[in-house]
Amino acid sequence: MHRPRSRVLLGFISAIALLFGVAWTSGVPAQAAVAAVAKYVPASSGELDCNGFSPVQKPVRLNWCTDIRGSTKKTPYTDDGRFYDNGHYIGHDEPDLAFNSSAPGSGNNVNWTFTLGRDPKAAPTVAHPGHDVSDWFELSPAPWVSMALCDPGSFPQTSCAPKSDSNAPTCNNANCVSGLGGGSAFMEMQFYPPGQAPFVDNISCDGTRWCAAMNIDSLECIAAFASCNNNCIEPVNFAFIQRNGVPTGPPSPQDTNVMTETPNSKTLMMNSGDKVNIHMFDAPAPGGGDAFEVVINDLTTHQSGLMQASAANGFQSTNINDCSGTPFNFQPEFNTAKIGNINSWGADQVNISTQFETGHWEACTSLSNPIPNPTIAQGDGSTVFNTCAGPYETATQADGNTPETGDALCYLKGSTHPGFNGIGTSTAPNRLTGCLDNVFQNGDLDFDGTPYWTEWPTSRTPNIYPGSFLELFPTTNGQQYTQFHFQTDLALSEITCGPQSNGTGTLSGCTVPPPGPGHFYPYWSVNHSGGSCFVLFGNVSTGNTFGKDAQYGTNQFNTLGYPQFISKSHHNPCA
């Protein structure tokens, strides 16, 4: 974790010969199949590696990727249970609430109902860590809901029968070399909070409204991470949820451009406090077959949007040999959401889950050390900085004594980002001076930023902190999921978490909350009010908190081969 993260000036890859390539046929229209590919030369920019470390391609955007589990087997990609992308640790903090059910269809047909969180009326402040006014973009850049999808071109590079429990791994230890189940991708349907636009090299779509997008992450590695394709380790298919269902730009990792990551007039925009329903399911696709689809209905504004992960929409599966893409209809991987029916390579043990990705923001009073924009939005007129100064930064040791090697991307309060890449006009002024911590490491690895202080929602109503999301228990075919459990991969990012010196093979220094100055970690609580039963996230101490930090359970390193806190299974108290 001490390895420095540096970026390379990226150009075109040398042509790589591929003797013969056949398109996978899981719902792919025959006319979309590619019979043979002589060679593939990646574009100079794209999303072949959403972590931004492909040596052959510059990232369009540094996306919020799926955290990859590690292995205790020493390879170029893993070390002490952590995963490295081209020599760079890429783990980040993902507290997760997973839902389980043995009902047919529970693994592929899900309805969620949320009330989006609201920010305080007062502007966010940077003066007293743990007591500052905070906005949602500081706490979570991407609250999301998930589903595992079939992708035979993804880890462990095996065939996958859509909507079948036969894809479940029979060996769930990261060191396994067989029994890893079907080739699996992981879909995160992400919400993006307002206040820090533009999306292409920041957090938000808009200054005041939420947007959402479908992210499908694949992994170009083989079993036990014995080898990966360094040029495209974690490719991502990305598309905003659109009112007309048409992507803003090419979704595939091979073809992503700045338009893909830029909302347009058809992008579904939602207001803070809106009540929304999200339906995730398999649907008929143009050209034949089925493909995974997300439909969002805003029950407050009566607008709706959708996106289908189909070949017709430009989605592609990536070839591990040369990073080329094949038009592909992604489909749900499992029939049921039974425990054990999980994506086989993510750090969190999940299929159907909800999560508040966190640990990416640090508020600052001043910035220094400007750097070139690491994304393709070089036309952005707002300066990118790499060093944060302020009370959050001084509350802990200097970055030189931690795994952090920089704070970028950092922007000044009031930045309007005029003219990025020649396609945009000025955005609404950024709400706060601060840093995303996603260039030189994928998170706040000294745990001194806003998310690790008690600045999370304390109720549904905003005060100096935002109001919590209100989340009903998800349903499948009209029935609520019967069980759930909590988990977090926090320990993967803790420099204190490592093997004991006594040779027992166990870890020490793995803690919830993490070893930061705020001594806090957000948690879920189940509440009953007005005849409703719902879930809140943050620092809401009413209802059943399941022990707050203790809800995340115990470290399963000896079972899984990497540090992961997982709770026992709980019965649904809202059923």
PyMOL commands that set and color helices and strands:
alter all, ss='L'
color gray80, all
select helices_A, chain A and resi 30-32+136-139+165-167+199-201+223-225+311-313+391-394+399-401+420-422+450-452+490-493+548-552+557-560
alter helices_A, ss='H'
color red, helices_A
select strands_A, chain A and resi 16-17+39-40+45-46+58-59+78-79+82-85+88-89+95-100+110-115+142-150+184-192+209-217+236-240+270-271+275-284+290-298+304-308+316-318+325-327+331-332+353-357+362-363+366-371+384-389+410-411+434-435+470-471+475-476+479-480+483-488+498-499+507-508+523-529+532-538+554-555+565-566+570-571
alter strands_A, ss='S'
color yellow, strands_A
deselect
rebuild
show_as cartoon
